[in-house]
Amino acid sequence: MPAHEEQMSGGRAPGRALPRALLLAVMCSTVLVAESRPAAAFELFGIKLWGSSSDEDADIVDPLRYAVTISAPDADKDLVKKLENASALKSDEERPVSGSLGLMAKARSDREQLVAALYADARYEGVVTVTIDGKPLDDLPPDAEFNGPQPVPVVIDIASGPKFTLGNIHLEGDAAGLMSADYGLISGGDAGSGAVLKAEALIVRTLKEQGRPLAEVTDRQIVADHATSTL
């Protein structure tokens, strides 16, 4: 009789039979792991049997915990959610970083991702300011140390600014004969970075389908008119 994988409820998982030899090998491996790392998290077939994923924190050199606050007072709820989803500091808040240098590196990367999220929402006047332990990120020396109480406070202030729309659009080169509106580029329409890049990809695909296999975007001139909030 073949041995079957059993779920935690005691039922059987149909169609996932394991040869007896393989099951015995897995069981032997289980014993070895349990003996060498008795306190470690253990997972079998995607089911966590004991322990916690936080045990992985022991592998982090000079672990440093932080607490992040994101403030975007002029952003609506949808944009706030997008910004929080873009923040690795926020999503990884429960996991410590590797020392002060690791925290500063993560904060710089986070700032870039948050600016990209603002651009994706057509917020080209957006400003992201990050402070660590009350000090502006750009004012911190490379060898800064956060030796105070943990978690270290990290504050991200975001001024999202107005939402831009598309202004005048011109397609040039081999694409000059195409209609920009056919690719979602419409005056007064969505100016988010994602919409622009998607339109570019569609235009290149059209040119390739027309017999230009080497078609590519060779130049992109984008001007943000802050007086009219158009791109």
NUMARBA-948819 format. One record per atom (N, C-alpha, C): residue in three letters; atom name; x, y, z. Coordinates in steps of 0.001 Angstrom, whole numbers, plus 500000, padded with zeros to 6 digits. Example, Ala and Ser with C-alpha at 12.3 -4.5 7.8 and 13.67 -1.06 7.14 Angstrom:
> resn	name	X	Y	Z
> ALA	N	513190	494310	507800
> ALA	CA	512300	495500	507800
> ALA	C	513200	496700	507800
> SER	N	512850	497750	507080
> SER	CA	513670	498940	507140
> SER	C	512900	500030	507870
***
This chain:
> resn	name	X	Y	Z
> MET	N	500852	498809	500000
> MET	CA	500000	500000	500000
> MET	C	500886	501239	500000
> PRO	N	500580	502212	499152
> PRO	CA	501401	503417	499158
> PRO	C	501118	504257	500384
> ALA	N	502133	504965	500848
> ALA	CA	501940	505870	501976
> ALA	C	501455	507198	501448
> HIS	N	500500	507824	502131
> HIS	CA	499922	509090	501692
> HIS	C	500319	510191	502655
> GLU	N	500443	511423	502116
> GLU	CA	500663	512593	502964
> GLU	C	499380	512873	503718
> GLU	N	499450	513087	505010
> GLU	CA	498281	513401	505808
> GLU	C	498337	514853	506231
> GLN	N	497202	515554	506127
> GLN	CA	497127	516939	506535
> GLN	C	496909	517012	508031
> MET	N	497004	518218	508599
> MET	CA	496903	518396	510032
> MET	C	495543	517974	510559
> SER	N	494505	518043	509715
> SER	CA	493171	517683	510155
> SER	C	492999	516183	510292
> GLY	N	493955	515434	509786
> GLY	CA	493860	513985	509861
> GLY	C	493367	513373	508575
> GLY	N	492910	514185	507604
> GLY	CA	492434	513658	506337
> GLY	C	493587	513377	505408
> ARG	N	493272	512838	504242
> ARG	CA	494311	512517	503280
> ARG	C	494255	513498	502120
> ALA	N	495416	513795	501554
> ALA	CA	495489	514680	500395
> ALA	C	495450	513823	499148
> PRO	N	494318	513760	498423
> PRO	CA	494191	512871	497273
> PRO	C	495162	513245	496176
> GLY	N	495672	512207	495498
> GLY	CA	496522	512444	494347
> GLY	C	497932	512843	494687
> ARG	N	498334	512775	495964
> ARG	CA	499691	513166	496324
> ARG	C	500354	512039	497100
> ALA	N	500299	510828	496531
> ALA	CA	500888	509663	497183
> ALA	C	502401	509750	497141
> LEU	N	503040	509310	498204
> LEU	CA	504490	509297	498275
> LEU	C	504969	507857	498395
> PRO	N	505981	507466	497635
> PRO	CA	506538	506125	497797
> PRO	C	507012	505933	499227
> ARG	N	506883	504684	499737
> ARG	CA	507246	504416	501125
> ARG	C	508698	504793	501400
> ALA	N	509595	504501	500454
> ALA	CA	511012	504799	500674
> ALA	C	511235	506297	500814
> LEU	N	510514	507088	499981
> LEU	CA	510667	508534	500052
> LEU	C	510141	509056	501369
> LEU	N	508999	508530	501813
> LEU	CA	508427	508975	503077
> LEU	C	509369	508661	504227
> LEU	N	509988	507470	504197
> LEU	CA	510928	507112	505248
> LEU	C	512131	508043	505230
> ALA	N	512578	508405	504019
> ALA	CA	513717	509314	503914
> ALA	C	513374	510667	504511
> VAL	N	512157	511143	504230
> VAL	CA	511729	512417	504791
> VAL	C	511665	512338	506304
> MET	N	511136	511211	506825
> MET	CA	511037	511047	508271
> MET	C	512417	511030	508908
> CYS	N	513385	510366	508250
> CYS	CA	514744	510341	508777
> CYS	C	515334	511738	508795
> SER	N	515085	512496	507720
> SER	CA	515580	513862	507678
> SER	C	514978	514680	508800
> THR	N	513710	514424	509091
> THR	CA	513043	515139	510167
> THR	C	513751	514905	511488
> VAL	N	514113	513687	511731
> VAL	CA	514791	513360	512988
> VAL	C	516127	514077	513069
> LEU	N	516876	514074	511967
> LEU	CA	518183	514714	511975
> LEU	C	518059	516203	512244
> VAL	N	517092	516852	511598
> VAL	CA	516911	518283	511803
> VAL	C	516498	518558	513235
> ALA	N	515606	517737	513750
> ALA	CA	515127	517953	515113
> ALA	C	516255	517805	516116
> GLU	N	517196	516922	515845
> GLU	CA	518291	516713	516788
> GLU	C	519300	517848	516721
> SER	N	519573	518348	515519
> SER	CA	520614	519357	515389
> SER	C	520104	520759	515663
> ARG	N	518778	521021	515428
> ARG	CA	518223	522351	515645
> ARG	C	516892	522216	516371
> PRO	N	516915	521839	517644
> PRO	CA	515677	521545	518357
> PRO	C	514746	522733	518490
> ALA	N	515263	523965	518447
> ALA	CA	514406	525127	518661
> ALA	C	513975	525780	517363
> ALA	N	514439	525255	516227
> ALA	CA	514170	525906	514953
> ALA	C	512760	525623	514474
> ALA	N	512266	526519	513603
> ALA	CA	510968	526274	512984
> ALA	C	511097	525085	512049
> PHE	N	510051	524276	511975
> PHE	CA	510095	523118	511087
> PHE	C	508832	523090	510251
> GLU	N	509014	522924	508943
> GLU	CA	507893	522952	508024
> GLU	C	507965	521736	507120
> LEU	N	506841	521054	506957
> LEU	CA	506779	519857	506127
> LEU	C	505577	519959	505206
> PHE	N	505826	519834	503888
> PHE	CA	504753	519917	502895
> PHE	C	503994	521239	503004
> GLY	N	504709	522327	503347
> GLY	CA	504071	523634	503410
> GLY	C	503302	523888	504682
> ILE	N	503336	522947	505644
> ILE	CA	502611	523119	506905
> ILE	C	503623	523297	508020
> LYS	N	503541	524414	508756
> LYS	CA	504477	524663	509841
> LYS	C	504062	523831	511042
> LEU	N	504962	522931	511484
> LEU	CA	504636	522006	512555
> LEU	C	504963	522588	513925
> TRP	N	506088	523292	514020
> TRP	CA	506397	523970	515277
> TRP	C	507414	525063	514997
> GLY	N	507622	525908	515976
> GLY	CA	508581	526987	515818
> GLY	C	507970	528177	515114
> SER	N	508787	529164	514834
> SER	CA	508320	530407	514235
> SER	C	509310	530877	513197
> SER	N	508802	531576	512170
> SER	CA	509689	532119	511150
> SER	C	510622	533168	511729
> SER	N	510298	533695	512914
> SER	CA	511161	534689	513540
> SER	C	512493	534089	513957
> ASP	N	512565	532737	513988
> ASP	CA	513837	532098	514309
> ASP	C	514905	532467	513285
> GLU	N	514469	532852	512074
> GLU	CA	515418	533227	511039
> GLU	C	516183	534492	511417
> ASP	N	515628	535293	512332
> ASP	CA	516290	536522	512735
> ASP	C	517650	536252	513359
> ALA	N	517842	535043	513875
> ALA	CA	519113	534709	514505
> ALA	C	520255	534745	513503
> ASP	N	519937	534654	512208
> ASP	CA	520971	534662	511178
> ASP	C	521390	536076	510792
> ILE	N	520712	537098	511303
> ILE	CA	521017	538479	510949
> ILE	C	522164	538991	511808
> VAL	N	523181	539543	511157
> VAL	CA	524325	540093	511871
> VAL	C	523946	541446	512468
> ASP	N	524238	541641	513743
> ASP	CA	523957	542900	514435
> ASP	C	522504	543338	514219
> PRO	N	521534	542520	514604
> PRO	CA	520124	542850	514353
> PRO	C	519706	544162	515020
> LEU	N	519018	544983	514264
> LEU	CA	518552	546279	514751
> LEU	C	517073	546419	514411
> ARG	N	516265	546626	515425
> ARG	CA	514828	546755	515206
> ARG	C	514446	548226	515072
> TYR	N	513417	548459	514261
> TYR	CA	512956	549823	514020
> TYR	C	511433	549836	514002
> ALA	N	510865	551024	514131
> ALA	CA	509415	551214	514031
> ALA	C	509176	552355	513057
> VAL	N	508404	552094	512009
> VAL	CA	508215	553091	510957
> VAL	C	506821	553705	511023
> THR	N	506779	555004	510786
> THR	CA	505518	555740	510696
> THR	C	505474	556435	509341
> ILE	N	504407	556195	508584
> ILE	CA	504240	556834	507278
> ILE	C	503129	557869	507387
> SER	N	503463	559105	507049
> SER	CA	502489	560196	507107
> SER	C	502337	560806	505718
> ALA	N	501116	560764	505197
> ALA	CA	500821	561356	503888
> ALA	C	499493	562097	504007
> PRO	N	499496	563248	504669
> PRO	CA	498245	563930	505013
> PRO	C	497398	564379	503832
> ASP	N	498022	564654	502678
> ASP	CA	497235	565134	501538
> ASP	C	496919	564029	500536
> ALA	N	497151	562776	500921
> ALA	CA	496861	561645	500034
> ALA	C	495535	561007	500421
> ASP	N	494793	560515	499414
> ASP	CA	493549	559821	499723
> ASP	C	493853	558399	500192
> LYS	N	492812	557683	500608
> LYS	CA	493012	556352	501187
> LYS	C	493652	555386	500197
> ASP	N	493244	555461	498931
> ASP	CA	493801	554553	497928
> ASP	C	495295	554789	497743
> LEU	N	495686	556059	497697
> LEU	CA	497101	556366	497514
> LEU	C	497903	555973	498749
> VAL	N	497345	556201	499928
> VAL	CA	498038	555807	501158
> VAL	C	498312	554307	501147
> LYS	N	497330	553534	500709
> LYS	CA	497511	552081	500648
> LYS	C	498608	551706	499651
> LYS	N	498624	552380	498504
> LYS	CA	499660	552111	497503
> LYS	C	501042	552431	498059
> LEU	N	501136	553523	498788
> LEU	CA	502421	553923	499357
> LEU	C	502873	552928	500425
> GLU	N	501954	552503	501258
> GLU	CA	502308	551529	502289
> GLU	C	502744	550208	501661
> ASN	N	502076	549813	500584
> ASN	CA	502451	548573	499899
> ASN	C	503823	548687	499234
> ALA	N	504196	549910	498846
> ALA	CA	505486	550117	498184
> ALA	C	506639	550187	499175
> SER	N	506324	550359	500445
> SER	CA	507359	550553	501459
> SER	C	507848	549223	502024
> ALA	N	509109	548906	501750
> ALA	CA	509707	547699	502327
> ALA	C	509927	547874	503823
> LEU	N	510172	549101	504253
> LEU	CA	510306	549356	505689
> LEU	C	509025	548965	506414
> LYS	N	507893	549262	505793
> LYS	CA	506604	548946	506408
> LYS	C	506329	547446	506370
> SER	N	506514	546830	505214
> SER	CA	506180	545411	505078
> SER	C	507132	544515	505864
> ASP	N	508376	544972	506065
> ASP	CA	509368	544165	506781
> ASP	C	509573	544635	508218
> GLU	N	508637	545405	508732
> GLU	CA	508839	546051	510032
> GLU	C	509084	545049	511159
> GLU	N	508518	543869	511048
> GLU	CA	508682	542873	512105
> GLU	C	510040	542179	512054
> ARG	N	510770	542400	510986
> ARG	CA	512071	541731	510828
> ARG	C	513195	542752	510983
> PRO	N	514149	542530	511875
> PRO	CA	515226	543507	512071
> PRO	C	516137	543608	510861
> VAL	N	516810	544745	510757
> VAL	CA	517805	544940	509709
> VAL	C	519177	544650	510293
> SER	N	520180	544605	509432
> SER	CA	521536	544313	509884
> SER	C	522265	545612	510217
> GLY	N	522142	546039	511456
> GLY	CA	522877	547197	511935
> GLY	C	522391	548527	511388
> SER	N	523068	549591	511818
> SER	CA	522699	550948	511423
> SER	C	522861	551164	509924
> LEU	N	523926	550602	509352
> LEU	CA	524151	550740	507917
> LEU	C	523024	550080	507132
> GLY	N	522569	548929	507610
> GLY	CA	521467	548241	506949
> GLY	C	520186	549045	506993
> LEU	N	519939	549730	508110
> LEU	CA	518733	550545	508232
> LEU	C	518784	551738	507285
> MET	N	519941	552389	507194
> MET	CA	520054	553537	506293
> MET	C	519917	553109	504832
> ALA	N	520510	551977	504485
> ALA	CA	520403	551488	503108
> ALA	C	518956	551150	502767
> LYS	N	518258	550539	503700
> LYS	CA	516859	550180	503469
> LYS	C	515999	551435	503340
> ALA	N	516317	552455	504132
> ALA	CA	515559	553704	504076
> ALA	C	515763	554412	502737
> ARG	N	516989	554411	502228
> ARG	CA	517250	555049	500926
> ARG	C	516519	554313	499805
> SER	N	516567	552998	499850
> SER	CA	515856	552210	498849
> SER	C	514355	552452	498941
> ASP	N	513858	552565	500167
> ASP	CA	512432	552799	500381
> ASP	C	512007	554134	499783
> ARG	N	512839	555139	499963
> ARG	CA	512509	556462	499427
> ARG	C	512364	556411	497911
> GLU	N	513258	555689	497245
> GLU	CA	513168	555556	495791
> GLU	C	511887	554840	495381
> GLN	N	511531	553791	496112
> GLN	CA	510319	553039	495786
> GLN	C	509067	553880	496012
> LEU	N	509081	554713	497029
> LEU	CA	507930	555568	497309
> LEU	C	507783	556658	496250
> VAL	N	508904	557211	495795
> VAL	CA	508850	558191	494706
> VAL	C	508310	557521	493441
> ALA	N	508750	556291	493176
> ALA	CA	508245	555554	492014
> ALA	C	506742	555320	492131
> ALA	N	506268	555044	493351
> ALA	CA	504829	554848	493563
> ALA	C	504062	556143	493312
> LEU	N	504646	557276	493679
> LEU	CA	504013	558567	493403
> LEU	C	503948	558818	491896
> TYR	N	505033	558515	491191
> TYR	CA	505045	558691	489738
> TYR	C	504010	557788	489072
> ALA	N	503865	556577	489587
> ALA	CA	502879	555654	489019
> ALA	C	501468	556205	489168
> ASP	N	501268	557051	490176
> ASP	CA	499961	557678	490398
> ASP	C	499918	559086	489810
> ALA	N	500888	559398	488942
> ALA	CA	500964	560698	488261
> ALA	C	501174	561850	489230
> ARG	N	501900	561609	490309
> ARG	CA	502209	562668	491287
> ARG	C	503665	563080	491086
> TYR	N	503888	563974	490128
> TYR	CA	505257	564322	489762
> TYR	C	505825	565478	490578
> GLU	N	505045	566005	491502
> GLU	CA	505566	567013	492425
> GLU	C	505753	566429	493820
> GLY	N	505555	565141	493948
> GLY	CA	505637	564508	495252
> GLY	C	507023	564593	495869
> VAL	N	507050	564714	497183
> VAL	CA	508309	564788	497927
> VAL	C	508253	563781	499073
> VAL	N	509306	562975	499187
> VAL	CA	509395	561977	500253
> VAL	C	510565	562341	501161
> THR	N	510281	562536	502432
> THR	CA	511307	562888	503413
> THR	C	511378	561795	504470
> VAL	N	512594	561325	504738
> VAL	CA	512785	560246	505704
> VAL	C	513697	560718	506830
> THR	N	513286	560459	508057
> THR	CA	514154	560721	509208
> THR	C	514328	559425	509992
> ILE	N	515525	559246	510522
> ILE	CA	515826	558100	511377
> ILE	C	516293	558629	512724
> ASP	N	515603	558231	513746
> ASP	CA	515921	558695	515101
> ASP	C	515919	560222	515165
> GLY	N	514991	560835	514415
> GLY	CA	514832	562282	514439
> GLY	C	515773	563054	513540
> LYS	N	516643	562368	512806
> LYS	CA	517626	563044	511953
> LYS	C	517317	562769	510487
> PRO	N	517354	563818	509627
> PRO	CA	517099	563623	508199
> PRO	C	518075	562615	507597
> LEU	N	517564	561750	506757
> LEU	CA	518382	560693	506169
> LEU	C	519598	561245	505440
> ASP	N	519415	562338	504690
> ASP	CA	520522	562883	503902
> ASP	C	521586	563557	504765
> ASP	N	521260	563841	506021
> ASP	CA	522233	564480	506911
> ASP	C	523043	563468	507715
> LEU	N	522693	562205	507612
> LEU	CA	523385	561181	508392
> LEU	C	524702	560792	507726
> PRO	N	525790	560717	508479
> PRO	CA	527059	560263	507900
> PRO	C	527002	558769	507610
> PRO	N	527848	558284	506710
> PRO	CA	527825	556856	506355
> PRO	C	528065	555932	507545
> ASP	N	528792	556430	508554
> ASP	CA	529110	555587	509705
> ASP	C	528220	555892	510911
> ALA	N	527051	556471	510656
> ALA	CA	526140	556792	511757
> ALA	C	525757	555525	512511
> GLU	N	525626	555651	513821
> GLU	CA	525243	554519	514661
> GLU	C	524011	554899	515474
> PHE	N	523051	553983	515525
> PHE	CA	521841	554202	516313
> PHE	C	521915	553281	517528
> ASN	N	522518	553809	518579
> ASN	CA	522797	553002	519759
> ASN	C	521780	553204	520876
> GLY	N	520747	553996	520603
> GLY	CA	519742	554254	521622
> GLY	C	518779	553087	521763
> PRO	N	517701	553322	522487
> PRO	CA	516705	552254	522693
> PRO	C	516099	551797	521367
> GLN	N	515776	550530	521314
> GLN	CA	515098	549972	520144
> GLN	C	513631	549736	520477
> PRO	N	512743	549814	519490
> PRO	CA	513022	550024	518064
> PRO	C	513382	551471	517747
> VAL	N	514254	551639	516763
> VAL	CA	514665	552970	516319
> VAL	C	513510	553597	515537
> PRO	N	513105	554818	515884
> PRO	CA	511981	555433	515157
> PRO	C	512377	555903	513757
> VAL	N	511597	555500	512779
> VAL	CA	511777	555940	511393
> VAL	C	510475	556610	510965
> VAL	N	510575	557843	510500
> VAL	CA	509386	558594	510091
> VAL	C	509513	558943	508609
> ILE	N	508478	558615	507851
> ILE	CA	508435	558937	506422
> ILE	C	507301	559924	506193
> ASP	N	507657	561141	505813
> ASP	CA	506666	562175	505500
> ASP	C	506554	562305	503985
> ILE	N	505330	562227	503489
> ILE	CA	505106	562265	502045
> ILE	C	504144	563392	501696
> ALA	N	504623	564316	500876
> ALA	CA	503753	565347	500300
> ALA	C	503470	564900	498873
> SER	N	502281	564375	498636
> SER	CA	502004	563741	497344
> SER	C	501858	564735	496201
> GLY	N	501374	565945	496489
> GLY	CA	501215	566939	495432
> GLY	C	500038	566633	494522
> PRO	N	499800	567497	493524
> PRO	CA	498658	567314	492624
> PRO	C	498863	566148	491662
> LYS	N	497751	565644	491143
> LYS	CA	497805	564561	490164
> LYS	C	497882	565170	488767
> PHE	N	498884	564756	488007
> PHE	CA	499092	565300	486669
> PHE	C	498230	564564	485642
> THR	N	497956	565252	484543
> THR	CA	497293	564644	483390
> THR	C	498180	564857	482164
> LEU	N	497870	564151	481097
> LEU	CA	498656	564299	479875
> LEU	C	498305	565593	479156
> GLY	N	499323	566230	478605
> GLY	CA	499121	567444	477819
> GLY	C	499247	567133	476340
> ASN	N	500143	567835	475655
> ASN	CA	500361	567601	474224
> ASN	C	501240	566369	474020
> ILE	N	500861	565535	473069
> ILE	CA	501569	564278	472817
> ILE	C	501992	564233	471354
> HIS	N	503255	563933	471121
> HIS	CA	503765	563833	469752
> HIS	C	504533	562522	469607
> LEU	N	504171	561734	468602
> LEU	CA	504909	560520	468277
> LEU	C	505780	560825	467068
> GLU	N	507048	560469	467154
> GLU	CA	507981	560795	466081
> GLU	C	508680	559547	465574
> GLY	N	509494	559729	464543
> GLY	CA	510208	558604	463946
> GLY	C	509242	557684	463222
> ASP	N	509484	556387	463301
> ASP	CA	508613	555416	462640
> ASP	C	507205	555423	463218
> ALA	N	507048	555959	464435
> ALA	CA	505731	555978	465075
> ALA	C	504925	557224	464733
> ALA	N	505480	558086	463884
> ALA	CA	504810	559354	463590
> ALA	C	503429	559158	462966
> GLY	N	503235	558065	462257
> GLY	CA	501950	557838	461603
> GLY	C	500909	557184	462491
> LEU	N	501268	556873	463713
> LEU	CA	500330	556222	464630
> LEU	C	499548	557259	465426
> MET	N	498367	556859	465877
> MET	CA	497533	557740	466689
> MET	C	497786	557433	468167
> SER	N	498257	558422	468902
> SER	CA	498596	558198	470307
> SER	C	497387	557736	471121
> ALA	N	496200	558201	470731
> ALA	CA	494990	557829	471473
> ALA	C	494721	556332	471406
> ASP	N	495188	555683	470335
> ASP	CA	494993	554236	470208
> ASP	C	495777	553465	471264
> TYR	N	496703	554137	471916
> TYR	CA	497556	553486	472915
> TYR	C	497341	554070	474316
> GLY	N	496226	554752	474474
> GLY	CA	495880	555282	475789
> GLY	C	496498	556616	476122
> LEU	N	497207	557212	475166
> LEU	CA	497826	558516	475402
> LEU	C	496895	559599	474862
> ILE	N	496082	560147	475755
> ILE	CA	495059	561114	475374
> ILE	C	495253	562386	476187
> SER	N	495208	563519	475530
> SER	CA	495333	564791	476239
> SER	C	494265	564887	477323
> GLY	N	494708	565144	478542
> GLY	CA	493798	565178	479681
> GLY	C	493635	563833	480355
> GLY	N	494280	562797	479799
> GLY	CA	494138	561446	480336
> GLY	C	495198	561093	481361
> ASP	N	495258	559809	481677
> ASP	CA	496150	559289	482713
> ASP	C	497614	559550	482364
> ALA	N	498317	560219	483278
> ALA	CA	499729	560531	483061
> ALA	C	500638	559706	483959
> GLY	N	500101	558679	484577
> GLY	CA	500928	557836	485439
> GLY	C	502057	557184	484668
> SER	N	503176	556960	485328
> SER	CA	504339	556381	484650
> SER	C	504018	555018	484051
> GLY	N	503173	554249	484723
> GLY	CA	502803	552938	484202
> GLY	C	502054	553035	482890
> ALA	N	501157	554030	482773
> ALA	CA	500392	554210	481540
> ALA	C	501305	554601	480385
> VAL	N	502291	555446	480666
> VAL	CA	503220	555886	479621
> VAL	C	504080	554718	479145
> LEU	N	504612	553949	480077
> LEU	CA	505463	552819	479709
> LEU	C	504668	551735	478979
> LYS	N	503421	551532	479390
> LYS	CA	502576	550551	478708
> LYS	C	502325	550981	477267
> ALA	N	502067	552272	477062
> ALA	CA	501834	552784	475711
> ALA	C	503074	552592	474843
> GLU	N	504241	552850	475413
> GLU	CA	505481	552657	474663
> GLU	C	505619	551208	474194
> ALA	N	505352	550276	475102
> ALA	CA	505483	548857	474764
> ALA	C	504511	548468	473653
> LEU	N	503292	549004	473704
> LEU	CA	502293	548691	472679
> LEU	C	502687	549282	471327
> ILE	N	503250	550476	471341
> ILE	CA	503682	551108	470094
> ILE	C	504812	550300	469454
> VAL	N	505772	549877	470267
> VAL	CA	506877	549065	469748
> VAL	C	506346	547760	469170
> ARG	N	505390	547151	469848
> ARG	CA	504821	545898	469342
> ARG	C	504120	546115	468007
> THR	N	503401	547232	467885
> THR	CA	502723	547540	466625
> THR	C	503731	547677	465490
> LEU	N	504819	548383	465747
> LEU	CA	505839	548578	464712
> LEU	C	506470	547248	464303
> LYS	N	506686	546372	465267
> LYS	CA	507256	545059	464942
> LYS	C	506278	544247	464099
> GLU	N	504993	544357	464422
> GLU	CA	503981	543643	463644
> GLU	C	503869	544199	462231
> GLN	N	504292	545447	462049
> GLN	CA	504268	546069	460726
> GLN	C	505529	545769	459921
> GLY	N	506384	544909	460450
> GLY	CA	507574	544515	459706
> GLY	C	508840	545227	460111
> ARG	N	508865	545795	461305
> ARG	CA	510083	546449	461801
> ARG	C	510562	545688	463042
> PRO	N	511219	544558	462860
> PRO	CA	511578	543688	463989
> PRO	C	512542	544318	464981
> LEU	N	513279	545336	464563
> LEU	CA	514252	545964	465454
> LEU	C	513715	547241	466097
> ALA	N	512426	547453	466000
> ALA	CA	511830	548678	466548
> ALA	C	512080	548777	468050
> GLU	N	512400	549961	468500
> GLU	CA	512603	550225	469920
> GLU	C	512439	551715	470184
> VAL	N	512235	552058	471439
> VAL	CA	512139	553468	471818
> VAL	C	513553	554014	471926
> THR	N	513880	554986	471088
> THR	CA	515235	555547	471084
> THR	C	515318	556886	471804
> ASP	N	514178	557522	472016
> ASP	CA	514206	558816	472700
> ASP	C	512856	559059	473350
> ARG	N	512898	559622	474537
> ARG	CA	511671	559948	475252
> ARG	C	511858	561325	475889
> GLN	N	511065	562264	475484
> GLN	CA	511148	563609	476046
> GLN	C	509859	563897	476806
> ILE	N	509978	563921	478110
> ILE	CA	508818	564154	478967
> ILE	C	509071	565408	479789
> VAL	N	508174	566344	479681
> VAL	CA	508307	567607	480409
> VAL	C	507102	567770	481327
> ALA	N	507373	567933	482609
> ALA	CA	506295	568158	483575
> ALA	C	506080	569657	483727
> ASP	N	504905	570115	483347
> ASP	CA	504550	571528	483480
> ASP	C	503868	571706	484833
> HIS	N	504614	572205	485794
> HIS	CA	504082	572308	487153
> HIS	C	503023	573402	487280
> ALA	N	503042	574349	486374
> ALA	CA	502046	575420	486437
> ALA	C	500656	574906	486090
> THR	N	500593	573938	485162
> THR	CA	499301	573402	484730
> THR	C	499083	571958	485176
> SER	N	500069	571381	485869
> SER	CA	500004	569980	486315
> SER	C	499731	569040	485150
> THR	N	500452	569277	484054
> THR	CA	500338	568403	482889
> THR	C	501711	567844	482547
> LEU	N	501680	566721	481837
> LEU	CA	502916	566038	481465
> LEU	C	503054	566058	479955
***
